[in-house]
């Protein structure tokens, strides 16, 4: 319950922040089709004993996933309130010892964060980085931690689904009923172990939505694997 309340509180805090600081007139960008249709058992999982995902076995299925060790992802984060909405774009470069994040708001301002074993930094646009406390990536960009939530809160529904669109992505769908009339739904990719989509509703109205736009694997030989995790002014030789 504590984790469920924590996730709900985090998203409400983020929503309040944008209500206070967001622009008065925000135009909404077009996002991919959100239609979800039930999926047959994925071909690549036909011999898997967990091919039929249920609320009872979904934790075992999630534990069997192997998340990407290093990746670059781009996602849209949407916030809704009574009189408006806001969308920002998050980019995440991640490897086992470092994470670099950019959050771009619709008016063009860019917030950047770098988390490494030797510290964590925050800066805006071309400003000098300032140190900040180490925090989980999900907390920094407002993405629910489905693994933690699944361990501490009861999953009310789980199944395989296919997200309609050009890619026909197959996902593990999970849904929780949270306190204060909130419902959280997450779509997890079996291939990457990452969230493809998350939706938070309050009393039947959507107040938050996350949509993965692209995910690519990073390899040690890639330039981004090395250079994206440097502070401004640093070099690989340092």
C-alpha positions as YAML, in Angstrom:
chain: A
units: angstrom
residues:
- id: 1
  name: UNK
  ca: [0.00, 0.00, 0.00]
- id: 2
  name: UNK
  ca: [2.89, 2.33, 0.82]
- id: 3
  name: UNK
  ca: [4.34, 1.95, -2.66]
- id: 4
  name: UNK
  ca: [0.94, 2.52, -4.27]
- id: 5
  name: UNK
  ca: [0.42, 5.67, -2.23]
- id: 6
  name: UNK
  ca: [3.99, 6.71, -3.06]
- id: 7
  name: UNK
  ca: [3.43, 6.40, -6.80]
- id: 8
  name: UNK
  ca: [0.11, 8.23, -6.57]
- id: 9
  name: UNK
  ca: [1.65, 10.99, -4.44]
- id: 10
  name: UNK
  ca: [4.56, 11.40, -6.87]
- id: 11
  name: UNK
  ca: [2.29, 11.83, -9.86]
- id: 12
  name: UNK
  ca: [0.00, 14.23, -7.99]
- id: 13
  name: UNK
  ca: [3.04, 16.32, -6.94]
- id: 14
  name: UNK
  ca: [4.19, 16.45, -10.57]
- id: 15
  name: UNK
  ca: [0.71, 17.44, -11.71]
- id: 16
  name: UNK
  ca: [0.54, 20.22, -9.11]
- id: 17
  name: UNK
  ca: [3.95, 21.48, -10.17]
- id: 18
  name: UNK
  ca: [2.83, 21.88, -13.76]
- id: 19
  name: UNK
  ca: [-0.43, 23.48, -12.71]
- id: 20
  name: UNK
  ca: [1.61, 26.13, -10.91]
- id: 21
  name: UNK
  ca: [4.49, 26.50, -13.35]
- id: 22
  name: UNK
  ca: [3.08, 25.35, -16.70]
- id: 23
  name: UNK
  ca: [2.21, 27.77, -19.49]
- id: 24
  name: UNK
  ca: [-1.32, 29.13, -19.61]
- id: 25
  name: UNK
  ca: [-2.00, 27.98, -23.15]
- id: 26
  name: UNK
  ca: [-0.60, 24.56, -23.99]
- id: 27
  name: UNK
  ca: [-1.34, 22.92, -27.31]
- id: 28
  name: UNK
  ca: [-1.47, 19.15, -27.29]
- id: 29
  name: UNK
  ca: [0.75, 17.20, -29.67]
- id: 30
  name: UNK
  ca: [-0.49, 14.20, -31.64]
- id: 31
  name: UNK
  ca: [0.57, 10.85, -30.24]
- id: 32
  name: UNK
  ca: [0.36, 7.28, -31.61]
- id: 33
  name: UNK
  ca: [-2.91, 5.36, -31.62]
- id: 34
  name: UNK
  ca: [-3.73, 4.21, -28.09]
- id: 35
  name: UNK
  ca: [-6.14, 1.44, -29.11]
- id: 36
  name: UNK
  ca: [-5.53, -1.81, -27.22]
- id: 37
  name: UNK
  ca: [-6.81, -5.17, -28.45]
- id: 38
  name: UNK
  ca: [-6.51, -8.59, -26.73]
- id: 39
  name: UNK
  ca: [-3.55, -10.61, -28.00]
- id: 40
  name: UNK
  ca: [-3.19, -14.27, -28.79]
- id: 41
  name: UNK
  ca: [-0.31, -15.97, -27.06]
- id: 42
  name: UNK
  ca: [2.83, -14.45, -28.66]
- id: 43
  name: UNK
  ca: [4.57, -16.87, -31.01]
- id: 44
  name: UNK
  ca: [7.93, -16.44, -29.29]
- id: 45
  name: UNK
  ca: [6.36, -17.45, -25.95]
- id: 46
  name: UNK
  ca: [4.35, -20.47, -27.13]
- id: 47
  name: UNK
  ca: [6.53, -22.88, -25.09]
- id: 48
  name: UNK
  ca: [6.71, -20.60, -22.06]
- id: 49
  name: UNK
  ca: [4.75, -21.94, -19.04]
- id: 50
  name: UNK
  ca: [3.70, -18.34, -18.32]
- id: 51
  name: UNK
  ca: [2.24, -17.72, -21.80]
- id: 52
  name: UNK
  ca: [-1.17, -17.14, -20.21]
- id: 53
  name: UNK
  ca: [-0.61, -14.13, -17.94]
- id: 54
  name: UNK
  ca: [-3.02, -13.65, -15.04]
- id: 55
  name: UNK
  ca: [-3.16, -11.48, -11.94]
- id: 56
  name: UNK
  ca: [-2.03, -14.53, -9.98]
- id: 57
  name: UNK
  ca: [1.15, -15.34, -11.95]
- id: 58
  name: UNK
  ca: [2.13, -11.94, -13.35]
- id: 59
  name: UNK
  ca: [4.81, -11.37, -10.67]
- id: 60
  name: UNK
  ca: [6.58, -14.56, -11.76]
- id: 61
  name: UNK
  ca: [6.32, -13.45, -15.39]
- id: 62
  name: UNK
  ca: [7.79, -10.03, -14.59]
- id: 63
  name: UNK
  ca: [10.63, -11.65, -12.62]
- id: 64
  name: UNK
  ca: [11.47, -13.75, -15.67]
- id: 65
  name: UNK
  ca: [12.04, -10.70, -17.88]
- id: 66
  name: UNK
  ca: [15.59, -9.57, -18.68]
- id: 67
  name: UNK
  ca: [15.71, -5.76, -18.90]
- id: 68
  name: UNK
  ca: [18.03, -4.11, -21.39]
- id: 69
  name: UNK
  ca: [21.42, -3.45, -19.82]
- id: 70
  name: UNK
  ca: [21.98, -0.27, -21.84]
- id: 71
  name: UNK
  ca: [19.46, 1.67, -23.92]
- id: 72
  name: UNK
  ca: [18.26, 5.01, -25.27]
- id: 73
  name: UNK
  ca: [14.54, 5.71, -25.07]
- id: 74
  name: UNK
  ca: [12.25, 8.61, -26.02]
- id: 75
  name: UNK
  ca: [8.84, 9.00, -24.41]
- id: 76
  name: UNK
  ca: [5.97, 11.46, -24.16]
- id: 77
  name: UNK
  ca: [4.70, 12.42, -20.71]
- id: 78
  name: UNK
  ca: [1.22, 13.95, -20.59]
- id: 79
  name: UNK
  ca: [-0.42, 15.71, -17.62]
- id: 80
  name: UNK
  ca: [-4.10, 16.61, -17.47]
- id: 81
  name: UNK
  ca: [-6.06, 18.82, -15.11]
- id: 82
  name: UNK
  ca: [-9.49, 20.42, -15.15]
- id: 83
  name: UNK
  ca: [-8.61, 23.43, -17.30]
- id: 84
  name: UNK
  ca: [-5.79, 22.17, -19.48]
- id: 85
  name: UNK
  ca: [-3.01, 19.74, -20.26]
- id: 86
  name: UNK
  ca: [0.72, 19.62, -20.80]
- id: 87
  name: UNK
  ca: [3.06, 17.33, -22.71]
- id: 88
  name: UNK
  ca: [6.81, 17.07, -22.35]
- id: 89
  name: UNK
  ca: [9.35, 14.78, -24.00]
- id: 90
  name: UNK
  ca: [11.75, 12.69, -21.95]
- id: 91
  name: UNK
  ca: [14.91, 11.11, -23.33]
- id: 92
  name: UNK
  ca: [16.80, 8.56, -21.26]
- id: 93
  name: UNK
  ca: [20.25, 7.12, -21.92]
- id: 94
  name: UNK
  ca: [20.94, 4.33, -19.46]
- id: 95
  name: UNK
  ca: [23.69, 1.83, -18.72]
- id: 96
  name: UNK
  ca: [24.51, -0.14, -15.57]
- id: 97
  name: UNK
  ca: [26.59, 2.60, -13.93]
- id: 98
  name: UNK
  ca: [25.04, 5.85, -15.23]
- id: 99
  name: UNK
  ca: [21.83, 7.50, -16.47]
- id: 100
  name: UNK
  ca: [21.50, 10.72, -18.47]
- id: 101
  name: UNK
  ca: [18.04, 12.33, -18.78]
- id: 102
  name: UNK
  ca: [16.66, 15.29, -20.72]
- id: 103
  name: UNK
  ca: [13.16, 16.69, -20.19]
- id: 104
  name: UNK
  ca: [12.00, 19.07, -22.92]
- id: 105
  name: UNK
  ca: [8.92, 21.18, -22.27]
- id: 106
  name: UNK
  ca: [6.68, 22.43, -25.05]
- id: 107
  name: UNK
  ca: [8.01, 25.98, -24.88]
- id: 108
  name: UNK
  ca: [11.51, 24.62, -25.56]
- id: 109
  name: UNK
  ca: [13.26, 24.71, -22.17]
- id: 110
  name: UNK
  ca: [15.41, 21.66, -21.45]
- id: 111
  name: UNK
  ca: [16.15, 20.18, -18.04]
- id: 112
  name: UNK
  ca: [19.11, 17.81, -17.90]
- id: 113
  name: UNK
  ca: [20.10, 15.31, -15.23]
- id: 114
  name: UNK
  ca: [23.09, 12.98, -14.92]
- id: 115
  name: UNK
  ca: [23.32, 10.18, -12.37]
- id: 116
  name: UNK
  ca: [26.61, 8.34, -11.89]
- id: 117
  name: UNK
  ca: [28.36, 6.42, -9.15]
- id: 118
  name: UNK
  ca: [30.38, 9.54, -8.29]
- id: 119
  name: UNK
  ca: [27.37, 11.87, -7.97]
- id: 120
  name: UNK
  ca: [24.19, 13.32, -9.46]
- id: 121
  name: UNK
  ca: [23.77, 16.68, -11.23]
- id: 122
  name: UNK
  ca: [20.96, 18.88, -12.53]
- id: 123
  name: UNK
  ca: [21.07, 21.79, -14.97]
- id: 124
  name: UNK
  ca: [18.87, 23.74, -17.41]
- id: 125
  name: UNK
  ca: [19.81, 24.51, -21.01]
- id: 126
  name: UNK
  ca: [23.38, 25.91, -20.97]
- id: 127
  name: UNK
  ca: [23.64, 26.58, -17.23]
- id: 128
  name: UNK
  ca: [26.37, 25.10, -15.05]
- id: 129
  name: UNK
  ca: [25.44, 21.74, -13.48]
- id: 130
  name: UNK
  ca: [24.64, 21.71, -9.76]
- id: 131
  name: UNK
  ca: [24.80, 18.63, -7.58]
- id: 132
  name: UNK
  ca: [21.61, 17.04, -6.32]
- id: 133
  name: UNK
  ca: [20.72, 13.99, -4.17]
- id: 134
  name: UNK
  ca: [20.71, 10.58, -5.84]
- id: 135
  name: UNK
  ca: [17.15, 9.51, -6.67]
- id: 136
  name: UNK
  ca: [15.55, 6.71, -8.71]
- id: 137
  name: UNK
  ca: [15.05, 7.56, -12.38]
- id: 138
  name: UNK
  ca: [11.31, 6.93, -12.14]
- id: 139
  name: UNK
  ca: [11.00, 9.55, -9.41]
- id: 140
  name: UNK
  ca: [12.88, 12.12, -11.49]
- id: 141
  name: UNK
  ca: [10.69, 11.83, -14.58]
- id: 142
  name: UNK
  ca: [7.44, 10.63, -13.00]
- id: 143
  name: UNK
  ca: [7.35, 7.06, -14.35]
- id: 144
  name: UNK
  ca: [5.74, 4.41, -12.09]
- id: 145
  name: UNK
  ca: [8.01, 1.62, -10.84]
- id: 146
  name: UNK
  ca: [5.85, -1.33, -11.84]
- id: 147
  name: UNK
  ca: [8.23, -3.85, -10.24]
- id: 148
  name: UNK
  ca: [8.11, -2.24, -6.80]
- id: 149
  name: UNK
  ca: [4.37, -1.63, -7.02]
- id: 150
  name: UNK
  ca: [3.70, -5.22, -8.07]
- id: 151
  name: UNK
  ca: [5.58, -6.50, -5.02]
- id: 152
  name: UNK
  ca: [3.62, -4.42, -2.50]
- id: 153
  name: UNK
  ca: [0.16, -3.88, -4.03]
- id: 154
  name: UNK
  ca: [-2.43, -6.31, -5.35]
- id: 155
  name: UNK
  ca: [-2.65, -6.49, -9.15]
- id: 156
  name: UNK
  ca: [-6.35, -6.44, -10.02]
- id: 157
  name: UNK
  ca: [-5.93, -7.45, -13.68]
- id: 158
  name: UNK
  ca: [-3.14, -8.80, -15.90]
- id: 159
  name: UNK
  ca: [-2.99, -10.24, -19.42]
- id: 160
  name: UNK
  ca: [-1.12, -10.14, -22.70]
- id: 161
  name: UNK
  ca: [-2.36, -7.40, -25.06]
- id: 162
  name: UNK
  ca: [-1.31, -6.03, -28.41]
- id: 163
  name: UNK
  ca: [-1.00, -2.28, -28.88]
- id: 164
  name: UNK
  ca: [-2.61, -1.39, -32.19]
- id: 165
  name: UNK
  ca: [-0.44, 0.47, -34.68]
- id: 166
  name: UNK
  ca: [2.30, -0.15, -37.20]
- id: 167
  name: UNK
  ca: [4.47, -2.14, -34.77]
- id: 168
  name: UNK
  ca: [1.68, -4.27, -33.22]
- id: 169
  name: UNK
  ca: [3.70, -4.40, -29.99]
- id: 170
  name: UNK
  ca: [2.80, -7.21, -27.60]
- id: 171
  name: UNK
  ca: [2.87, -6.19, -23.93]
- id: 172
  name: UNK
  ca: [2.08, -7.45, -20.46]
- id: 173
  name: UNK
  ca: [-0.83, -5.38, -19.19]
- id: 174
  name: UNK
  ca: [-1.19, -4.75, -15.44]
- id: 175
  name: UNK
  ca: [-3.78, -2.75, -13.55]
- id: 176
  name: UNK
  ca: [-3.98, -1.62, -9.93]
- id: 177
  name: UNK
  ca: [-6.79, -0.01, -7.98]
- id: 178
  name: UNK
  ca: [-5.15, 2.64, -5.80]
- id: 179
  name: UNK
  ca: [-6.46, 4.76, -2.91]
- id: 180
  name: UNK
  ca: [-8.54, 7.91, -3.43]
- id: 181
  name: UNK
  ca: [-10.34, 6.64, -6.54]
- id: 182
  name: UNK
  ca: [-7.20, 6.21, -8.64]
- id: 183
  name: UNK
  ca: [-6.47, 3.43, -11.12]
- id: 184
  name: UNK
  ca: [-3.04, 2.82, -12.62]
- id: 185
  name: UNK
  ca: [-2.47, 0.73, -15.75]
- id: 186
  name: UNK
  ca: [0.94, -0.23, -17.14]
- id: 187
  name: UNK
  ca: [1.98, -1.93, -20.38]
- id: 188
  name: UNK
  ca: [5.37, -3.67, -20.11]
- id: 189
  name: UNK
  ca: [7.42, -4.92, -23.05]
- id: 190
  name: UNK
  ca: [8.52, -8.57, -22.61]
- id: 191
  name: UNK
  ca: [11.43, -7.90, -24.97]
- id: 192
  name: UNK
  ca: [12.96, -4.91, -23.15]
- id: 193
  name: UNK
  ca: [11.45, -5.04, -19.66]
- id: 194
  name: UNK
  ca: [10.60, -1.34, -20.07]
- id: 195
  name: UNK
  ca: [7.27, 0.44, -19.84]
- id: 196
  name: UNK
  ca: [5.62, 0.99, -23.21]
- id: 197
  name: UNK
  ca: [2.73, 2.94, -21.71]
- id: 198
  name: UNK
  ca: [1.26, 3.98, -18.36]
- id: 199
  name: UNK
  ca: [-2.08, 5.64, -17.60]
- id: 200
  name: UNK
  ca: [-3.26, 7.06, -14.27]
- id: 201
  name: UNK
  ca: [-6.95, 7.82, -13.82]
- id: 202
  name: UNK
  ca: [-8.72, 9.55, -10.97]
- id: 203
  name: UNK
  ca: [-12.47, 9.00, -10.58]
- id: 204
  name: UNK
  ca: [-12.64, 7.89, -14.21]
- id: 205
  name: UNK
  ca: [-10.70, 10.86, -15.66]
- id: 206
  name: UNK
  ca: [-7.18, 10.52, -17.02]
- id: 207
  name: UNK
  ca: [-4.67, 12.75, -15.21]
- id: 208
  name: UNK
  ca: [-1.39, 11.25, -16.48]
- id: 209
  name: UNK
  ca: [-0.22, 9.23, -19.48]
- id: 210
  name: UNK
  ca: [3.22, 8.03, -20.51]
- id: 211
  name: UNK
  ca: [3.87, 6.72, -24.04]
- id: 212
  name: UNK
  ca: [7.12, 5.15, -25.23]
- id: 213
  name: UNK
  ca: [8.05, 6.45, -28.69]
- id: 214
  name: UNK
  ca: [11.25, 4.56, -29.38]
- id: 215
  name: UNK
  ca: [13.78, 2.29, -27.67]
- id: 216
  name: UNK
  ca: [17.18, 1.35, -28.98]
- id: 217
  name: UNK
  ca: [19.84, -0.86, -27.46]
- id: 218
  name: UNK
  ca: [23.20, 0.76, -26.66]
- id: 219
  name: UNK
  ca: [26.37, -1.29, -27.17]
- id: 220
  name: UNK
  ca: [29.78, -0.62, -25.59]
- id: 221
  name: UNK
  ca: [31.18, 0.26, -29.01]
- id: 222
  name: UNK
  ca: [28.58, 3.00, -29.62]
- id: 223
  name: UNK
  ca: [29.70, 6.62, -29.26]
- id: 224
  name: UNK
  ca: [26.62, 7.40, -27.16]
- id: 225
  name: UNK
  ca: [27.55, 4.61, -24.73]
- id: 226
  name: UNK
  ca: [30.59, 6.68, -23.77]
- id: 227
  name: UNK
  ca: [29.86, 10.34, -24.48]
- id: 228
  name: UNK
  ca: [26.28, 10.72, -23.21]
- id: 229
  name: UNK
  ca: [27.34, 10.16, -19.61]
- id: 230
  name: UNK
  ca: [29.80, 13.06, -19.37]
- id: 231
  name: UNK
  ca: [29.23, 16.41, -17.69]
- id: 232
  name: UNK
  ca: [29.63, 19.55, -19.84]
- id: 233
  name: UNK
  ca: [33.34, 20.17, -20.26]
- id: 234
  name: UNK
  ca: [34.38, 16.59, -19.40]
- id: 235
  name: UNK
  ca: [36.17, 14.30, -21.81]
- id: 236
  name: UNK
  ca: [36.82, 10.57, -21.95]
- id: 237
  name: UNK
  ca: [40.50, 11.16, -21.23]
- id: 238
  name: UNK
  ca: [39.78, 12.71, -17.81]
...
